[in-house]
Amino acid sequence: MFEAEDVREWRGHNVVDHERHKIGALDAVYVDTATDQPAFATVTVGLPTRHRLVFVSLGGATVGPGYLKVAYDKKRVKEAPSIGTDGELLAEDEKTVFAHYEFAYRTGAGGERRLARR
């Protein structure tokens, strides 16, 4: 796994699935606010005139020269919750991102958000 501080260096690099099929380009990384560790990334997908950002879990992700390989297949990632390229993940939508990858979702003790964009 790469460190959260290195995220800016990876923006725009290819994101590939476990079989190395290209999914899209890395846009941003979201860290878990409880641990400050990378948890999800957004990937730019879609047609040139209709781009969107889909969320992918970074669990089991590895980096290679010029790419980030995720542990999920391309179809599952492309079916993940998404936002517009100029949008933001709303607090009430975080739960659906976790659910898509079958992860338990809990807010902080004071109801704090679970994900923060880097």
Secondary structure as UniProt FT lines:
FT   HELIX           4..6
FT   HELIX           7..10
FT   TURN            11..12
FT   STRAND          14..16
FT   TURN            18..19
FT   STRAND          22..32
FT   TURN            33..36
FT   STRAND          37..47
FT   TURN            48..49
FT   STRAND          50..57
FT   TURN            59..60
FT   STRAND          62..64
FT   TURN            65..66
FT   STRAND          67..69
FT   HELIX           74..78
FT   STRAND          82..83
FT   TURN            85..86
FT   HELIX           91..93
FT   HELIX           94..100
FT   TURN            101..102
FT   TURN            109..110
FT   STRAND          115..117
//
